[in-house]
Amino acid sequence: MPATPALIAAWARSAVAPVGGAFRSLHAHEIGAPVVRALLQRAGLSPEAVDAVVLGNALGAGGNPARMLALAAGLPDRCAALSVDTQCCSGLDAIALAVGLLASGQASVVIAGGVEAWSRAPLRHTRPLHAGDAPVAYERPAFAPDPARDPDLLASAADYAAQHGITRAQQDAYAVHSHQRALQAQAWLSDEIVVINGLQHDAYPRALTLERAARMPLAVQREGAAECAVSTLAISTKADGAALVLLCTPAACQRLGLTPRAAWLASASVGADPCTPLLAAQAAAQVALQRAGIDNAADLQAIELHDAFAVQGLSFCQALGLDPAAINRHGGGLARGHPIGASGAIALVRLLADLQHDTAPAARGLAAVAGAGGIGAAAMVERV
């Protein structure tokens, strides 16, 4: 096993529920707290042993969701709590930052990941400049200071599909495959999922065929590129969910009697062109592969990409020289949905779970995600 400052002793996640579904009444800490308790139970660890929580969250509109989660889950008052907002990358970036806490000696046991309660997200308004003016509601903040470099994410994906000739048929086939895999894997995924509000599996995956997909409505169609239109099927739906991992130093594992199940090999948080944010995942993946000393992504035993758009998954595979069937072996973000701050952490939990069942002597895998504003995050792990 390579030398590493971080070992992974346990992981868990909630199911993913579309906005307005099973988690519609729950705040972020109420979704995350049962996952924290399950982590501790699976590892056989007392809450008192946890030094810090690092939590990704994108829609909480301030406050400190990590502290809310730590207290709701029954962790000690002395437990440090850091909240991270890098939008879609938040969950994976939070875990990488937790690894940094271990490496720097600031902590020896950390719970990290992401939680999103999109159903309970605050309504957002800009404060009026002048007395008597009304506040102005907005759906999302700016992600780049120049509006010309801050496109709507769906519009950017549609432009990319049109510019690169990625057809609706290709996108829909990719999405149908994701849903089919997710449905077939429901029993397989049950071990990683903590049941909350009665939800035992991801609620969004549907039984789809290419014929049915072709009848679904369009989301965006660019003039002169009708064959490359983006359908509603090719977009990851808004969702609620949580995913967390238990990270420990080797010394802490020995001291506390923990059995490590995976090792952290490398990670990357990168910036890319904000005009095409979907490409940032592949940029981060390439850096993480290089840092882990791996030349060819096809040599990995498992790869998980949170694919917010089908066109993103297809581009990712082309850039890394992969067959689309090689990633997201049990369905990806298109089939699960997109709980923004948790999506990258869910991809990592999915990766860790799949590596445990691989027969390779030293099974290695990659998780990656892209975020608004042209940022990407990726992580490399190895089964112990």
C-alpha positions in Angstrom: 0.0 0.0 0.0 1.4 3.4 -0.9 2.3 5.9 1.8 -0.6 8.2 2.4 -1.7 10.7 5.0 -5.3 9.6 4.8 -7.1 6.2 5.1 -10.9 5.7 4.6 -12.5 3.6 7.2 -16.2 3.9 6.2 -18.5 5.6 3.8 -22.3 6.0 3.5 -24.9 8.1 1.7 -28.6 8.7 1.6 -30.7 7.8 -1.3 -31.1 10.7 -3.8 -34.6 12.1 -3.9 -35.8 14.6 -6.5 -36.8 18.0 -5.2 -40.2 17.9 -3.6 -39.8 14.1 -3.0 -39.1 12.1 0.1 -36.8 14.7 1.7 -38.9 17.8 0.9 -39.4 18.6 4.6 -35.8 18.0 5.7 -33.0 20.6 6.2 -29.5 19.7 5.2 -28.4 18.6 8.7 -31.5 16.4 9.0 -30.5 14.5 5.9 -26.9 14.3 6.9 -27.1 13.4 10.6 -28.4 9.8 10.0 -25.5 9.3 7.5 -23.0 10.4 10.1 -24.4 8.1 12.7 -24.3 5.2 10.2 -20.7 6.0 9.4 -19.7 5.7 13.1 -21.7 2.5 13.6 -20.1 0.9 10.5 -16.6 1.8 11.7 -17.3 0.9 15.3 -16.2 4.4 16.4 -17.3 6.6 19.2 -18.5 10.1 18.3 -16.0 11.5 20.8 -13.2 10.4 18.5 -14.1 12.7 15.7 -12.0 15.9 15.5 -13.7 17.7 12.7 -16.5 17.8 10.1 -15.8 19.3 6.6 -19.0 19.6 4.7 -19.8 20.7 1.1 -23.1 22.6 0.7 -24.1 24.9 -2.2 -27.6 26.2 -1.5 -27.7 26.8 2.3 -27.2 30.6 1.8 -24.7 31.1 4.5 -24.5 30.0 8.1 -22.3 26.9 8.9 -24.0 23.7 7.7 -21.1 21.7 8.9 -21.6 22.9 12.5 -25.4 22.2 12.3 -24.6 18.7 11.1 -22.0 18.0 13.7 -24.3 19.0 16.6 -27.4 17.2 15.1 -25.4 14.0 14.7 -24.3 14.0 18.3 -20.6 14.8 17.7 -18.8 16.4 20.6 -19.1 20.2 21.1 -15.3 20.5 20.7 -15.6 19.1 17.1 -14.4 21.6 14.5 -16.8 22.3 11.6 -15.8 23.8 8.2 -18.4 24.4 5.5 -17.2 24.5 1.8 -19.0 26.0 -1.1 -17.6 25.3 -4.5 -21.0 24.6 -5.9 -21.1 21.2 -7.7 -17.6 20.4 -6.6 -18.3 21.1 -2.9 -18.6 17.5 -1.6 -15.5 16.3 -3.3 -13.5 19.4 -2.4 -14.6 19.1 1.2 -13.1 15.6 1.3 -9.9 16.7 -0.2 -9.6 19.6 2.3 -10.2 17.0 5.1 -7.3 15.0 3.8 -5.3 18.2 4.1 -6.3 18.5 7.8 -4.9 15.0 8.4 -1.7 15.6 6.5 -1.0 18.9 8.3 -1.6 17.3 11.7 -4.6 19.4 12.6 -6.8 16.4 13.0 -6.6 12.6 13.0 -10.2 11.6 12.4 -12.5 13.7 10.1 -15.9 13.2 8.7 -16.2 14.8 5.3 -18.5 15.0 2.3 -21.5 16.9 1.1 -25.2 17.5 1.9 -27.9 19.3 -0.1 -31.5 20.1 0.8 -32.5 21.7 -2.5 -36.2 21.4 -1.5 -35.6 23.6 1.6 -33.2 26.0 -0.1 -33.8 29.7 0.8 -35.5 32.0 -1.6 -32.9 34.5 -2.7 -33.1 38.2 -3.4 -30.7 41.1 -3.9 -31.1 43.9 -1.5 -32.5 47.1 -3.0 -30.1 50.0 -3.6 -32.7 52.7 -2.8 -35.4 53.1 -0.2 -38.7 52.1 -1.6 -37.3 49.8 -4.2 -38.3 46.1 -4.1 -35.8 43.3 -3.6 -35.1 41.4 -6.8 -35.4 37.7 -6.8 -32.7 35.6 -8.5 -32.3 31.9 -9.1 -28.5 31.6 -9.1 -25.6 34.0 -8.3 -23.0 35.0 -10.8 -20.1 32.6 -11.2 -17.8 34.9 -13.3 -17.6 38.7 -13.1 -17.9 39.1 -16.9 -21.5 38.2 -17.9 -20.2 37.2 -21.3 -18.2 34.4 -19.6 -21.0 33.3 -17.3 -23.4 31.4 -19.4 -26.4 29.4 -18.1 -25.1 25.9 -17.6 -27.7 24.3 -19.8 -27.1 26.8 -22.5 -23.4 26.1 -22.4 -24.0 22.4 -22.7 -26.3 22.9 -25.6 -23.7 25.1 -27.3 -21.0 22.5 -26.8 -23.2 19.8 -28.2 -23.9 21.9 -31.3 -20.3 23.0 -31.8 -19.0 19.4 -31.5 -21.7 17.6 -33.4 -22.9 15.5 -30.4 -26.4 14.5 -31.5 -29.5 14.2 -29.4 -29.6 10.5 -30.3 -26.1 10.0 -28.8 -27.1 12.0 -25.7 -30.3 10.2 -25.2 -28.7 6.8 -25.6 -26.1 7.7 -23.0 -28.9 8.8 -20.6 -31.1 5.7 -21.2 -28.1 3.5 -20.4 -27.5 5.3 -17.2 -31.1 4.8 -16.1 -31.0 1.2 -17.1 -27.9 0.6 -15.1 -29.2 2.4 -12.0 -32.5 0.3 -12.0 -30.6 -2.9 -12.4 -28.3 -2.0 -9.5 -30.9 -1.1 -6.8 -30.2 -4.2 -4.7 -26.4 -3.7 -5.2 -26.5 -0.2 -3.9 -28.5 -0.9 -0.8 -25.4 -1.5 1.4 -24.2 2.0 0.9 -27.5 3.7 1.4 -28.8 4.8 4.8 -32.6 4.7 4.8 -34.1 8.1 5.6 -37.9 8.9 5.6 -38.4 5.4 4.3 -36.4 5.9 1.1 -34.3 2.9 0.4 -33.0 3.6 -3.0 -32.5 6.4 -5.5 -35.9 7.6 -6.5 -35.4 9.1 -9.9 -34.2 6.2 -12.2 -36.8 5.2 -14.7 -37.4 2.3 -17.1 -36.6 3.9 -20.4 -36.1 2.8 -24.0 -34.6 4.7 -26.9 -38.1 4.9 -28.5 -39.5 6.5 -25.3 -36.5 8.8 -25.0 -37.1 10.1 -28.5 -40.6 11.3 -27.5 -39.4 13.3 -24.5 -39.5 17.1 -24.8 -36.5 19.2 -25.8 -34.8 21.5 -23.2 -32.7 23.5 -25.7 -32.3 23.5 -29.4 -29.7 25.7 -31.2 -30.6 27.2 -34.6 -29.1 25.2 -37.4 -28.2 22.3 -35.1 -31.6 20.6 -34.5 -30.0 17.1 -34.6 -27.8 18.2 -31.6 -30.6 19.4 -29.4 -30.6 18.6 -25.7 -33.6 16.8 -24.3 -34.9 16.9 -20.8 -33.7 13.3 -20.4 -30.1 14.4 -21.0 -30.0 16.7 -17.9 -29.5 15.7 -14.3 -32.6 16.7 -12.3 -32.6 18.8 -9.1 -32.4 16.7 -6.0 -31.7 16.3 -2.3 -29.2 14.0 -0.7 -26.0 13.4 1.3 -22.8 11.4 1.2 -20.0 11.3 3.7 -16.8 9.4 4.4 -14.8 8.7 7.6 -11.1 9.7 7.1 -8.3 8.8 9.5 -4.5 8.9 9.7 -2.7 5.6 9.9 -1.8 6.3 13.5 -5.4 6.9 14.4 -6.5 3.7 12.8 -4.0 1.8 14.9 -4.9 3.7 18.1 -8.6 3.3 17.7 -8.7 -0.2 16.3 -10.1 0.9 12.9 -9.9 -1.2 9.8 -9.0 1.0 6.8 -10.8 0.0 3.6 -9.3 2.4 1.1 -6.4 4.8 0.8 -6.5 8.3 -0.6 -3.9 8.5 -3.5 -4.3 12.0 -5.0 -6.7 14.7 -5.8 -7.1 17.9 -7.9 -9.2 21.0 -7.7 -8.7 23.1 -10.9 -10.0 26.0 -12.9 -11.0 25.9 -16.5 -12.8 28.1 -19.0 -16.0 29.4 -17.3 -17.7 29.5 -20.7 -17.6 25.7 -20.9 -17.8 24.5 -17.3 -18.6 20.9 -18.2 -15.0 20.4 -19.4 -13.6 21.1 -15.9 -14.2 17.6 -14.7 -12.0 16.1 -17.3 -9.3 18.7 -16.6 -9.4 17.8 -12.9 -9.3 14.1 -13.7 -6.2 14.4 -15.9 -4.4 16.3 -13.1 -5.4 13.7 -10.5 -4.3 10.9 -12.7 -0.9 12.5 -13.3 -0.4 13.1 -9.5 -1.2 9.5 -8.8 1.3 8.4 -11.5 -1.3 6.7 -13.7 -0.9 7.3 -17.5 -4.0 5.7 -18.8 -7.5 6.0 -17.2 -8.5 2.8 -18.9 -6.2 0.9 -16.5 -8.5 1.9 -13.6 -10.9 -0.6 -12.1 -13.7 1.9 -11.7 -14.5 5.5 -12.7 -17.4 7.7 -11.4 -18.3 11.0 -13.0 -21.1 13.1 -11.8 -22.5 13.7 -15.3 -24.8 16.7 -15.0 -25.4 16.5 -18.7 -25.1 13.6 -21.1 -22.9 15.7 -23.4 -20.6 16.1 -20.4 -20.2 12.3 -20.0 -19.6 11.8 -23.7 -16.9 14.6 -23.7 -15.3 13.2 -20.6 -14.9 9.8 -22.1 -13.5 11.1 -25.3 -10.9 13.2 -23.5 -9.8 10.3 -21.4 -9.9 7.7 -24.1 -12.7 5.7 -22.5 -15.7 3.8 -23.7 -18.8 5.4 -22.1 -19.7 1.9 -20.8 -16.5 2.1 -18.7 -17.8 4.9 -16.3 -20.7 4.9 -13.8 -21.1 1.2 -13.9 -24.3 1.4 -11.8 -25.7 4.6 -13.2 -24.5 8.2 -12.9 -25.8 11.6 -12.0 -28.2 11.6 -14.9 -30.0 8.7 -13.4 -29.8 9.7 -9.7 -30.3 13.5 -9.9 -28.1 16.4 -8.8 -28.0 17.4 -5.1 -25.4 20.0 -5.9 -23.2 20.1 -2.8 -23.4 16.4 -2.4 -23.0 15.1 -5.9 -19.2 14.8 -5.9 -19.2 13.0 -2.6 -21.9 10.7 -3.8 -19.6 9.8 -6.8 -16.8 9.0 -4.4 -19.0 6.8 -2.2 -20.2 5.0 -5.3 -16.6 4.5 -6.4 -15.5 3.2 -3.0 -18.4 0.7 -2.8 -17.6 -0.6 -6.3 -13.9 -1.0 -5.6 -14.7 -3.2 -2.6 -16.2 -5.8 -5.0 -13.4 -5.7 -7.6 -11.1 -8.7 -7.9 -8.0 -6.8 -8.9 -5.2 -7.1 -6.3 -4.9 -3.3 -5.8 -8.2 -1.9 -7.2 -7.9 1.8 -8.0 -10.5 4.3 -9.1 -11.3 7.9 -10.0 -14.2 10.2 -9.1 -14.7 13.5 -10.8 -17.2 16.4 -11.0 -17.4 19.8 -12.6 -18.9 23.0 -11.2 -20.4 26.3 -12.3 -17.8 29.0 -13.1 -15.4 26.5 -14.7 -14.1 24.6 -11.8 -13.4 20.9 -11.5 -12.6 18.3 -8.8 -11.3 14.8 -8.9 -9.9 12.2 -6.5 -8.0 8.9 -6.9 -8.4 6.2 -4.3 -7.2 2.6 -3.9 -8.8 -0.3 -2.1 -6.8 -1.4 1.0 
